[in-house]
Amino acid sequence: MTLLAQRSGLLATENAFKLGPLIRQLEEQGHRVLKCNIGEPDFPLPAHIRDEVKRQLDADNTHYSDPQGLLSLRTAVANHIGDTRGLAVTPEQVVIFPGAKPPIGLCQQTYVDPGDEVVYPSPGFPIYESFTRYVGGVPVPVHLREEHHFSLDGDDLVPLVGPRTKLVYLNFPSNPTGGVATMDQLASIAEAIVRLAHPDVRVYSDEVYEDILFDHAQHCSIASVPGMEKRTIIVSGVSKSFAWTGGRLGWAVFPTVEEAQVFKNLNINYYSCFPPYNQEGARVALESPLSRPVIERMVAAFQMRRDQVVAALNDVPGIHCARPNATFYVFPNVAGACRRLGAIDAWEELPAPQRAQSSPSALLQRFLLQRYHVATLDRRSFGVLGSEGKHYLRLSIATSLFDLEEAIERIAQAVEDRRGFAAFVAEELGARPIVEAPEIVHVA
C-alpha cells in the first residue's frame, strides 16, 4: 500500500501556471521578468459586466443556485449558440461549469472506459493528453503541422480513428498555435468520424477562443456541419472573450438532455453550484450590445501586437514565426535557434532520465527564463507524445507592446549567446559545457 493512489502520478500539470513560483523567485532577486507564458488577456473586465456583478451582490444574490446553472444564463448560452452556430439548442442541453477547463476531464471521466482511445490535437491544451492517462484511456495525438497552418482535415484523422475511439477533441481557434479551421475542413473531419467511428463517439469542440480572430477569419464549429450537432459537445466560456479569467464561468452544450443531466449530477458531487452573481454577469456579457465593441477593441489590439511580434521574431536569426489567424499567442519555430545555441547537442548529451523529461526547445525555454528573464512555454508543454524533433515556443502576446518588444530583444540576444547557454547547461543541468564559457550575460 502507498500513500497516494497510482493514478495521482498520471496527471500532469499546466506549465503556464507551474512557472509562477520560478518567476516570483527571479523577481524577488530583483529581476524584471517579461511574462509571455500565461494565457490571460491584459484587459479589464468590461464595465457593464462588472457593474452587473456588483448589482447582484448588492441584491444579496449570493446563495445556492441550480447545480446545472441558472436558467437565465443557460438561456443566454442557448441563444448565443443558436445565433452564432445556427443550431436549435435548449437551455436543458446547457450545463454551467467553473470555467471551460473542468469539462475536459469530466467528459473523459464520463465517456471513456479504460482502454478506450482519445484523439486530440498536438500541440494542444496539455490536459487533453494527461487526463486521458488519468482515466485509463489511450492517448492518440493528431499532430498539427506548420506547413498546414496548424490545422487539420479528415485525412489527418483517417489513420487514427477506429473501433476503440471514444472521444475526439478539436480546438479551433487553436491554443497554442492560433490555427483556425474552415467549414470545408470541418466537414471533412466530420465525414471521417461518421465513417470510421461508432455513432456514440463524441466530438469535444473546445471553442473558448471563438471571438479572438484576425484578418477577417471566421469561427466555424463542427457542430454546424449537418448531423454533427447530435455528436458534438460545444464548450466555451468568459475567460478569453471578456478578459474574465477569474470569473471561472464556462459552459458546455450537450447533444442530449440526458447527457446534460449526467453532468449536472457531477456538478452536484464536485461543486454543488456556482456563484449566482457571476452567472448573471456572464448572462449580461452574452446578451448586452455593449459587449461586441469591447471585444472588437481588444481583438484589434491583439492583432496589432501580433503583426509587430511576428515581424520582429522573423528578424531573429534561427527563428521562423508563422502568422496566426486567431488567439493571442504566437508559436515560432525555433529549430534554427536551438542549432545555433547548441541546444540539440546539449540535449543529446543529457543522461537518459533527463533527456526523457526535456527537449532542445525546453532547454531554450529554461535558458530564456533563468538567464534572460523571459517567460515562454516549450513545445512539450502542449503534448509530449510524438513531440520529439519539433522545436517550438509559445509566446503569449497578452501583455503590453512595450514588454513584448523588450522580450524579443532579449530573445535575440539569447540566441547569439552560445557560451552563456553552454555555461547554463553545465551549471543548471550538470552537463558538460559545449564550449569554454565566460561569465554568463545577465539581463536586468
N, C-alpha and C positions, 0 to 999 in steps of 0.2 A: 504494500500500500504506500502511495506517495501523497504528499500534501495536496498537490494540485492535480486535477483531472488531466489526462493526457491531451484532451482536445484544447486545453488552455494554451499549450505551446504551439498549436497550429494556427492561431490567429495572429496575423502580423499587425503592423501599425500603419499610420499615415505619416510619412516623413515630413510633410509640411508642418505638422504640429511637433514632431519629435525634435526638430531643430530648435524649438523655442528655448530650452534650457541652455543650449550651446550659444545661442545668440545673446541671451541675457548675461552669460558668463563673460563673453567678449565685451559687452557694453559695460559691465562692472569693472573691467580692466581699463576702461577709458576709450575704447574704440567706437567709432561710428559705423554701425553695421547697416548696409543697404539691403533692405528686406525685399527680395524678389522671389520669395518662396511661398507665400501664403495666398490663397485664392479668395481674397476679401476685397470687394470694391472700397476704394478710399473716398467714398462719398457719404454724406449724412443720410439718415433715414428721411425720406421726404416729409415735409412739414405736415401735410394733410393726413398722412398715416400716423405720425407721432401724435398729432392733436386728437385723433380718434382714440388712440390707446389711452391718452390722459383722460378723455371724457368717459371712457368705460371704467377706468379706475375710480374716478370721482362718483360714478354711479354705483360703485360697490359691486361691479361685475367681476368678482374675484373668487367665486366658489366653484364647486364641482360642476362639470358640464358633461354632455354626451360623450362617451368614450370614442364614438365614431367621428366626432367633430360636430360643432354647432351646425344646425340646419342652415342657418344664414350663410355660413362660409361654404358649406358643401353645395349649396345652390349657386353661389357665385362661381365656384370652381366648375360646376357642370355647365353653366352658361358660358364661361370662358373657353372651355374645351369645345363646346358646340360652335362658338363664334370663330375660333381660330383653326379648328381641325375639321369643321363640317360634319361633326358627329352628333348623334342624338344620345345624350348622356343624362341620366337621372341622378339626383343627389344621393339616392340609395346605393349607387355604384362607387361613390366617393368616400375615401377614408382619410382623415387628417392624421399626421404624424408629427413628432417633434423634429422637424427638418426633413429634407429629401434624402438623407442618408439611411435612417432606420429601415425603410422598405427594402433596401438592397439585401441586407442579411435576413430580414423577416421573410422575404419571398423565397430565399434559398431554404430556410428552415421549414417553410410551409409546403413547397412544391418538390423539393429534392430529397430523395432517399439515398442512403449510402450506395455508391457505385454509379449513380446517375451522373450524366455529363452536363457540364455548364459551359456554354460557349460565350466568350466575352472578348471585347476588343483589347488589344495590347499594342502600343501603350494605351492604358485606360485607367479609370479610377481604381486605386490599389485594392479596395475591398472586394471588387468583383472576384479577383483571384484568391485572396487569402481567406475569405469567408467560405469559399467552396470547399476547401480542405477542412475547415472547422465543422461543417455539417456532414463530412464524409463523402462529398461529391468529388468528381473528377474534373479538374480544370482543363479546358480546351481553348487555348488562346487563338484568336484570329488576328494575325499581325497586320497592322496598318502600315502601308509603305509610303515613304516620302514621295516617290515618283508617281503615286496615285493620289497625291494631295491628302494623304492620311484619311482617305475614305475607303469604302468597300462596296462590292455589289454581290449578287448571288453566286457568281463563280468562285468568290473567295470562301463562301460557306459550303459549297458542294462537298469538298473532301472532309469537312468537319462535322456536319450534321448527319445523324443517323438514328438507329433504333434506341440508343441509350441517351440521346439528348433529351433533356427535360426543361431547360431554361436557356434562352438566348438573350444576352444583354446587347443593347445598342445604345450608343451615346452620341447623339447629334443635337446641337453642336458639341464638338468633342473636347473634353479635357483629357490630356494636356495639349493636344495638337492644334485646336481651332478648326478642325475639319468639319465640313458640312456634307450632307447627302441630298441629292436631287430626288424628286419624286420617281423618276425613272430608275434610279439606283435602288430606292426602297421597294419599288415594285419587283425588281429583280431579286432582291433579298427575300421578299415575301413569297415569290414563286418557288424559290429553293426550299424555304421552310415548309410550305404546304406540301410540296412534292416529296420531301425526304423525311420529315419528322411526323411523329404521332400527332393526331388532332388535339391532344391535351397538352402539348408543349406550349409554354407561354413565352412571349417575347416581352422583355422588360425594356421599355423605351425611356431612358433617362434623358429628360428634356429640360433640365433645370437651367440651361443657358439659352433658352428659347428666344430671349429678347436681345441678346448681345451679338448682333450681326453687322457685318461691314460690306461695303461695296455693293449694296442692293441685293445681297444674298437673302434668301428666304428660308424660313424654317419649315421643314416638312416632317410630318410624323408618319411612321409606318402604319399607325392605326387608321390613317386616312386612306390607305390602299383598300379597295373593296374586299370585304371579307375578313380583313385583319383586325377589325375592332373586336371580333369575337375571340381573338387570341392574344391581344396586346394589353399590357399594364402600362399606363401613361403616368409618369412621375415628374413632378416639378415642385416649385416652392418659391419662397420670398427672398431667399438669401442673396441671389445674384441680381435679379431684375430690379429689386427695390433696395439693394445695399443694406439688407437687414439680416446679416448673418447671426446676430444674437437673438433674433426673434424666434428662432427654432420652430418655424412653421413650414411644413411641406404637405404634399398630398399625393395620393395615388388614385387613379381611376381604374377600376377592375372590370373585366369583361362581363361579369355576372354579379348580381346582388348577393348570391350565395357566397361567392368568394369574398366579397366585401365584409360579410358578416363574420367570416373566419378571422379576418384581420381586426375587426372590431373587438373580437374576443381576445386576440393577442394584446391589443391596447389595454384592455381591462386588466390583463395579467401583468403587463410590463409597466404601464404608465398611469393607469386609472383614467386620466384625461389630461387636457392641455389648457393653459391659461386662456380663459374666455376673452379677456381683454385684448390679447394678442390676436386671437382668431378674428375678432371684429375689426382689428386694424388690418389684417390680411384681406378681409372682405372689402374694405374700403380701397385697398391697394388694387384689387382686381376690378372694382366697379367704378371708381372715380375717374372722370375725364381729365383730372389733374395729373394722373399717373403717366400717361403716354408722353407728354412733353418733358417730364423729368427723366424718363428712361432715354429719350432721344438725345437729350443734352449729355447724359452720362456716356452713351454709346459714341457720340461724336468725339468726346474727349479721349475715349479708349482708341478710337480709330486714328486720331492724330498721333497719339503715343505710339501705336503700332507702326505707323508709317515711319516715324523717326527712329524707333528702336530697330526695326528690321534693316533699314538703310545703314545704321551705324554698325550693327553686328556684321553685316556683309562686308564692311570695310576692315574687319579684324582678320588678319591672316589666320587661315586654318579653320574659319567658321563660315558656314553657309546657312542662311536662315530663310526658309520659305515664308511667304506672306500669308498668315492665317486669315480666313474669312469670318471668324467668329471668336467668341470668348474674350478674355483679357489675359491671354498667355501667348508667348512665342516659344517655339520649340526648335532651337537651332541645332543643326548637325555640327558636332564639334570633333569629328574624326580627325581632321587635319590638325587641330589644336592639340589633341591627345598625342598625335605622332610628333609634333614639334617639341612638345614638352618631354617626351619620353614616357608618357603615361602608360602606353601599351606595353612597352618593355618592362616598366616597373611593375605593372600588374602581373605579367607573366612570371616575374621573379619572386612574387609573394609565395609564402608557404601555402600549400593546398587549402587548408581551412580558411585562411584569409582571402585567398583568391575566390573561393566559392561564395563568399559573402560580399564581394566587391566587383568592380569593373573599372576600366580605364576612365570612363566618364564620372564614376563615383569618386575616384581619386582626384579628378579635376574639380569636382564639386566641393570636396573637402578642402582642397588647396585654396580655392577661391574664398571659402568661408574663413578658414583658420589664418591665412596669411594676407589676404586682400580684403577680407571682411565684406564679401558679397554673398548673400544667401540665395542659393538656387536649389533646384532639385535635379537629380540624375535620372537617367532612363530607367534604372531598376526600381525607382520609386513608383513606377506605373506599370508593374508587371515584370516578374522575374523570369518566368518560363520562356525560353527562346529569345531572351534579350541579349545573348552573347553576340559580340561583334557589332552591336548597334550603339552608336556613340552620340547621345543627345543630352541636352539640358533643357529644363523648363524654367523660363523666367516669367514671373507674373508682372504685368505692366499696370497692375492696380496700385500704383504708387506714383508720386509726383514725377513730372518730366525731369525736373532738376536732379532728383535722385537716380532716375533711370540713366540719364546722360553720364553721371559720375560712375554709376555701376559699370557701364560699358567701357569707360576709360580705364577703370581698374582691371576689367577683364582683358582688355587689350594689352595692358602692362603684364598681366599674369601670364598670358600665353607666350610671351617672349622671355620669361624668367625661368629658363631651363635649369639653371644652377639652383635657384631658390626652390624649384619643385623637387629637385634631387635631394636637397637637404631636408625638405619637408617629409619626403618619403622615408628617409633614413631616421629622422628624429621621431616622427609620429607613428610610423608603422614598423620600425625596427628592421627595415630592409637595407640592403647595401646601396650606397649612393651611386647614381648612374654616372655622374661626373664629379670632379672636385668642386665643392661648393663653398663660396664665400659666405659672409653674413647674409641672412635672409632679408629681403626687402620687405619692410612693414609699411602698410599704408594706414594712416590715422583715420 
